[in-house]
């Protein structure tokens, strides 16, 4: 859906003067109402204000995009104003907002996400936003939007395609797919970087984005047939069987952000290998041919982790709330196996959270197996993860007295089940074509269930012993004061690649320990598991805060833009969003990464030393109520961040262009 389909001149007002944020919101709502977009103006206003309570919708660069889904909206629509004098809108960069769009979305669908993603791509062009702010009339404003949208999404306007017959006849030279495991940030950053690089190089390029809102700007069969090759910049599995016979270059999503021209040249110069799929075009996932074994394993793992995280976060926080309620009610945790279920309210939260949390291992294993073996892998992966979580064996299939193989067993179940099912699918290729229709509904599920049942009953006893040994080892580390070393290692891992394999490995280990804590009754084991999670989260919070502190207290080390954007990292760090430090680490890797890693290691070790615990898997400082010994946790965070800041000040020389910086 085009922006110009939702925005008309009657819902645009140029040169508005508003005194504050609420006045700006009311002005935009009145434009929607005047244009007939709303059923109930007051109800829609309430929805907008509730969204603002969750956090400001200002995005920086003097822009804000308030939005809400509401039953009071008649049809998806946009309103826009320009405010030459600016208005204080609680922008993360501290600047006043001069350009504001308001999205009114109906409750059926995710139009607001689509429009928001599209606007974000267009508004990243500062030259374009400057023209919008300087527009003199609503018609001029609308024309600028239309021109930019046509330029950015040429395939959507058939009339303008006809005017550019060369492109229509030749199609796009390069196609790309971008995807990241957890949302739209890296997905759309990579897409934008590739499109900008293509325009700069004079190469026609189209990028399909596979983000949290689904697949957008999907590549067509005709475009795939006519292109020179395809770039896949993704950290999870994407549909690739459609690229059979075409040159395909696969890499991580970060390369799409930082090396777009290099990736395009791989296609243009014929350096990409030809991809050969072993599946028909209706396959959902690729075999990742041409990639190293480590890269394949990482992508399969991330496919499982990305689907698992919502269950972990929501379920984990509910369980943490249950512990808090019992604790606030005077229930003693030590030695109390019923802790978290003693009071009725706590029991409710613990039970509901437990239902969600119990899906963690089956979902993880299921989507790892699906990444490897397509849809037939989903059943056996989910069942394998469930068998790992209850510990079924040949002699005790109901798992009434066995030790679960837990998180490690679920990982093994996902990978082994996927590979075994993939092998079985290939064996079935020799079956008569008349049986093709019943393979996915009968043969694969039936055989797969038998395969995973035998496999997990065989490996569960072994994995159960390993899992028990791991728990005993963690307890031993704590009893012998060696847990501090583990805290340091986990903290450093969270900072080494800031969202990459080391970071994800540490985080998955931490959430796995939460699963263990929820399944055991030994308070000593629970304590250690919660200390692991505390060290993991604090390690991920340090890098953005260390960067923010450095841009505040050592301003001469950074450019004006870096200092301006540094303030946002305070919020990102406190929210446990490690990726806020990525732009700085990408620009100065040999200075930023060691500094942040040491700071995170110090914070992780101190957190363990002070006995800090964490019962929630995410949330940063905003889940402080679930943190054990919160004061010393905050002290550990400050010390680790200051260590990172000081080391960064030593390693990074002052910027030559910054001669005098006012303190």
N, C-alpha and C positions, 0 to 999 in steps of 0.2 A: 504494500500500500504506500503510495507516494505521499510525501509531506504536503504537496499542493492539492491532494485530494481531501485533506483534512483542514487546511488553512485557507481562508478567503479574506478579501480586503476588509470585510465588515468586522472581522475578529482581530484586526491589527490596528494598533494605535501608536503613532510616532510622536516622540518628544514629550512623553508623560512626565509629570512631576509628582512624586509620591514621597511622603515623609518617613515611612518605615516599611518593614517587611509585610506587615499585615495589610497596609494600604495597597501595596503592590499586588498582593494576593487578591484582595477585593476588586481591584481594577480589572485583573485578568478574568475573574469569575463573572464580572458584569459584562465583559465582552462575549463570553460564552453564552450567558443568559440572553443578551440582546440579539445574538445570532440564532437563537432557538435551539441550542445544543443541550439544554438541561430541562429535566422534568421538575426538579425541586432544587432551587438555588441554595437554600439553607443546608440541606442534606449533603450536597456536593461540597460546600464550604467546610462542613464538619469532616468530610473525608480527606480533604486537602490538609487541614490543620492536624489531623491525626497522623498523616504521613510525615509532616514536618516535625512532629514530636519525636519520631523515630530517628531523626537526623536531618540536617539541612539538605535541600536538593540543589543548593548552589554547587557548581562543579569547578569553580575557579575561572580564570581568564575573563572575569567580569560577566559571567553567564550563570543563570539559574534556570532549572527546568522542573518546577513543581508539577506533580502528577498524582492522580488517584483513580482507582477503579471503583465505580459506584453504580448502584441501581438507579440513581437519580440522573444518569446520563442517557440521553435519547440515542445518540450515535457517537462513534469515535470522532473526536475533533480536536483542533488546536486553537489557541489564542496566543498573541504575541504583543509585547510592548517594548519600546526603547526608552531608556531613562538617561538622558544626556548627563545629568548631574550625578547619577548613580544612587543606589539605595543600599543600605546596610542589610545584607541578607545572610549573615553568619557564614560567609564564604570561607572555605578551608584555607585559602591563601590570604585572607584578610582584606581583599579588595572589595570595593563596592560593585554591585551588579548593575550593568547598563543594558543588558539584553536578556529578556525573560520570555520563555515559552511556557505555556501551561497545557498539559495533556489531559483531556477528559476521555476516559476509557470506560466502556461497558464491562460488565462482569463476565460476559461470555467470551473467553479468549484472552490472549496476551498482547492485545494491540499496543498497550502502553510500553511493553518491553521492546516490541519491534520498532515503534516510533522513537523511543529513547535511544536504542542502538543506532538507528539511522541518523538521528540528529547528532549523536556523539561523533560519528564518523565525519559528518559534514563540518561540524563546529571545531574540529581539530585544526582546520585551516584558518590561521589567524588573519590572513589577508581577507578571507571571505567574511569572517565575523566583524572585522573592521568596517567593511562596506555596509553590512547590515546595520551597525550602530550609527553610521553616518547617513543612512537613507532619509530622504526628505518627505516621502509620501508612502502610503500603504501599497500603492501600485508598484513603486520602485522596489520596496522591500520584498513583495511577493515575486517580482520578476527575478530578483537576485536568487531567491530560494529555488525557483524553477530552473534557472540556468545552471546553478550548482548541482542540483539533483540530477538533471539530465547529463551533466558532465560526469558525475560520479557513478550513476547507474544507467548507462546508455542502453542496455539491453531491454529496459522497461518501456521505452518509448518507440513504438513501431514507426511512427511518423518521422521521427528524427533519424531512425535507422535508415529509412528510405533516402534521406538527404545525404547520408554518408555511406554510399553504396560500396565503397572500397572495404570498409570494415565489415559490412553485412556479408559481402561476398567472401572475404577472406577469413571471417570469424576472428577469434582471439588466438594470438600466437601462443600464449602461455596461459594455462589454467592453474589454480592453486586451491588447496583445502587447508584451512587452519582450524585447530581444535586444542583445547586444554581441558584438564580433568574437572576443574571445579567451578567454572563460570565463564564470563564473557571478557574479562579484562585482557588476558594474553591472546585470546582468540581474535578479538577485534583490533588489538594493537598490531598483531602480525599482519592481519588483512590490510590495515591502513598503510603499514610500512611497505608492503609488496606493491600495493596500488600506486603509491607515490613514486616508488623506484621505477615501476613500469612506465609511468608518465614521463619521468625524467629521462629515461633511456629511449623513449619513443617506441616502446613495445606494448601492444595491446594485451591486457591481462584481465582476467576475471577471477575473483576469489570467492569461494564458497566457505561460509563460516558455520562451524558445528559447535555452537555454544549452548549455554544452559537453557535458552529459549527455543532450542531445536535448530534444524538446518535452515539457513537463509541463503538466498542468492544461489540456489542449487544449479549445478552444472548440468547442461542438457546433453543428450546422446549426440546431437549434431555438433555441438561445441567440442566435445571430447574427440569426435572423429576428425575434426578439421584442425585441431591445435597441434603445435610442435611437441608439446610434452606437458606434464603435470608436476607441480611441486606439492608435496604433502608436508606441511609444517605442523606437526601434531604430537601431543604427549599422551594420546590414547588412540585406540583402534578406530579407524574410519572405514567407510565403505570404499573398497578399491577394486572389486571384481569388475566393475564397469570400465576400468582403465586397461583391461587386457589388451596386450599388443602395442601399448603406447609407452614412450619413455617416461619413467616416473622417478623422481628423486625424493626420497623420504628423509626427514630430519626432524629435530625437535622444534617446538614452537618458538623457543627463544631465538633460534637462527632466523626465523621469519621476521622477528622484530629487529635484530641487530645486523643481519647479513642479507638483506633482501636483494641487492644487486648481484651479489655472488650467487644466490640461488637461481635468479633469472638467467644468469649467464650459463649455469649448468645445463639448462634446457636449450638455450639458443646455440651454445657451442657443441651440442650433441654429446655431453658428458654423462647424461643420465642413462642408466641401464633400462632396457626394455622390460616391462613388467609382464609376467605370464601368470595368470590366475589359474588355480586348479578347480575353480567353481564357476557356475553359470552366473549371468548378470544379476540374478536375484539374491545373490549372496550378500550378507550384511557386513561381513568383516573380511579383512584381507589376511593373506598368509605372510605378509611383511617380507616378501622375498627381496634380497638385495641388502638387508640390514644385518648388522652384527647380532650375535646371540644375546649379548648384554642389553642392547637396545630393544630387542624383541621382548625379553623378559620384563624389562621396565614398563613397556607399553601395556603388556598384558596385566601386570600388577596394578598399574594406574587405572586401567579400566575397571578393575574390581574396587579399588580404593575410592574412585570418584562416585560410584554407586553406593558404596558403603557409608560414606561420611554423613549423609543426612540422618541415617539410623543411629550412628554413633553420637552425633552432637545432640540431637533431640532427646534420645533415650538417656544418654549420659547425664544431661542437665536435669531431667526429671528425677533420676535416681539420686543425684546430688541434693536436690531440693528435699527429697524424703529424709536423707540424713540430717539436713539442717533442721527440719521440723522436729524430729525426735530429739536432736541435741538441744533445741530451744525449749523443748518440753521437759528437760531435765533427765532424759534417758542417757545412761552412761554407755559409751561405745566400747570401752575396754572389756573384752571377754564376753560381750553380749552378742550372740549369733543372730538375735532377732533385731538388732539395731537397724533402723530404717523402716521397720514395719510395726513398731510397738503402738504408736498412736494411729487412729483411723486415717487421718489426713496423710500421714507419712506412708501408710500402707497403700493408699490409693496411688500416690505418686510413684512409689517403688514398683507397684504392680504394672502400671501403664508404661513406665519407663523401661521396665524389664521386658515387656512384650516387644517394644521397639528395639531394645538393645540385643535381644536374643536373635534378631534377624541379621545382626552384623556379620557373623561368620558364614551363614548360608549365602547372603548376598555377595560377600567378598569372593567366596569360592565360585559361586554361580557365574558371575560376570568375568572372572578370570578365565574360566572354562569356555564361556561364550566368545571371548576375544580370540581364543585359540581355535575353537571348533565350530564357530557359528552358532546358530540357534539350537542344534542338537546338543551342544555342550551345556546349555543353560540348566536343563533338568538335572543332569548328573552332577554338575557343579553345586547346585543348591542342595541336593540330597547329600552330597559328599560333605559339604560344610555343616549340615545338620548332624550327620553322623559323627563328625569331628567334635562338635560341641557337646554331644551326649556320651561319646565314647563307646559305641556299640562294638561288640566283638562276636565271633562265631559262637562262643559258649554263653555269651550274655547279650543277645541282640537287643533286649529292652534296656540295656545299660543301667540295670538296677544297682550294681555294685562295682562298676568299673570307673577308672579315672579318665576323664575326657582328655582328648589330645589337644583341644583348645585351638588357639590362634595359629600355632605352627602346623597343626593337623589340617586346618582349613586352607592354609596356603598350599600345602602339599596336595590336598584334595583338588583344589582349583586347577593347578598345573597338570597333575597326573591325569585327572579326569579329562581335561581338555585334549591332551596329547593322545590318550588312549582312544577317545571318541573320534579324533581326527584320523587316526590309523584305521579304526573300524569303518569310517565313511569311505575311505579309499578302497578297502577290501570289498565294500558293497558296490563299488563302481562296476564290478564284474558280474553283478546280478542281472537277470533279464530286464529289459527296459519296461516290460509290462508291470513290474513291481515298483517302478519309480514313484507312483502316486502314494503308495502306502509306506514308503521309507520314513518320511518325517513324522507321520502320525502313529505308526505302529512299530516298525523295525528298530529305528533309532532309539525311541524312548524305552522300549522293552529291553533291548540289548544293553542300553546305557545304564538302566537301573541295575541290571544284573552285574555289569562291570563295576560300577561304583560300590555296590553292596559288598562284593567280594573284596575289592581293593581296600576299602576303609576298615572292614572287619579284620583284615590282615595287618594293616599298618597302625590301627588305633592303639593296640597294646604297646607297641614300640614308641609311638609318639607320646602316649600317656606317660611313659617312663621318662622320656626326654623333658616333657612339660613339667613333671614333678621335680626333676632335677634342676630345671631352670628356676622354679619357685624357691627350692631349697638354696640354690646358689645366690639368689637375690637376698634371701634372709641372711645367709652367711656373710655376704658383703656388708650388710647393714650392721650385723652384730660385731664384725671385726673392723668397723670404721673405714671400710674400703668403698662404701657406697658413694663417698665424695668423688672418687675417681670416675665412677659411672655417671654421676651427675655432670661432671666436667665434660666427659666424652659426648653425652647426649646433647648438652647445651651447645658444644662446638659443632656437632653434626647439623643442628638446626640452622647454623649460620654459614656453613661452608659454601653451599650452593643456593640457599634462599629459595626454596620451592622445588629444587631438583631432587635427584635420587637420594643423596645423603639426608636431606631435610625430610623427605617423605619416609625414608626408612626409619628415622628416629621417631617421627610422629606416629607411624603405624605401630611401632614397638610400644609407644606410650599408650595408645588407645587399646592395644592388645592387653596391656597390664590392667587397664580399667575393666576389661572383660574378665580377667582373672580375679580381680578384687570383688567383682559382683558375683562370682561363682564359688568363692571359698568363704569359710567362716572363721579362719584363723586370723585374729586381729594383727598379728605380726606381719603376715603375708600381705594383708590389705594395706597396712602402713607403708610397706616398701613399694607396692604397686602405685599408690597415690603419690609417693615421693618421686617415682620415675616420671609420672605425668607432669608434676610440678616443674621438674628440671627441664623437661621437653618444652613446655610452654614458655618458661622464662627465657630459655635459649632463643626462641623465635621472636621474643619481644625486644630483645636488646638491639639488633642491628638498626632498625628504623630510628629508635630513640638515640642511639649513639650518633647516627648521622644528623639527626635534628639538633642534638646538643652541639655538635661540631659546627654546624652552620650558624648557630646562635653565638657561641663563645669564641670561635676561631674563624671569623667571617672572611679574613683575608686569604683563607685556603680555597674559597669557592667563588664561582662567578655569581653575578647578580641573579640569574635565573635559578641557579642551584640553591642560593640562600633563600630565595622567594619560595621555592617548592619544599625546602627543608622543614618548614613549620608543619606541613601536613604529616610528616613522619612521626610527630609526637602522637597524633591521633591513631595513626596506623600501628605504631608500636604498642601503645596501650591496648589496642584492639586485637593484638596477636595477628597482625597482617605483615609477615616478614617481607613480603614482596615489595613493600615501600622502599626498601633499600636497593632494589635491583638496578634502577637507572644509575645510581652512584657506583655500584659495584661493577657495572658494565663499562663505565667510563674510566674507572681507576681500580681495576681488579687486584693488582698487586699491593695496593695500599688499603683499600676498603675491606677486602675479604679477610686478611690476617687480623686486622684490628677488630673487626666485628666477631670473628671466631674466638679470639682470646677473651673478649668481653663477655661473650655468651658462655664460654667455658667457666669463667670466674663466677658468673651469676648462677649457672647450673650447679656448680660445686657448693656455693654458699647456701643455696636453697636446700640442698641435701644436708649440709652441716647443721643448719638451723631446724631441721626436721619439718620443713614446710611440706604440706600435702595439697593435692588438687584432685577433687572428685569429678570435675567437669572437663570434657575434652577440648573445649574451645571457649572463647569469649574474652580472654585477656583480663584486664583489671575490672571489667564489668561483671565478672563472676566472682568477685572478691569474697562474697558470702560463702562460697564453696571451698575457699582456700584455708588450710590449716596453718596457723601462725602467720596471719596476713601482714602484720607489721614488719616482721623480719623478711618476708617474701618481697615486700616493697623495698626494703633496705638492700636486699640482694640485687634487685633490679636496678636500683640507682647505682650501686657500686660497679656492677658489670657494665652498665652503659657509660659511666664515667671512665672506666678503664679503656673501653673501646674508643671513646672520644680522645683521650690523651694519646693513645698509641697512634691514632689517625693523625693527630696534630704533629707527631714526630715524623711520621712517614711521608706525609703529603706537604710539599713545599707551598708557600704562599703563591697565589695566582699573580702572574706578571701584570695582568691588566688591572689588578686591584691594588692601588697604591695607598689609598687612605680609606679606612672604613670607620665610620662613626659607631661608637659603642653605645 
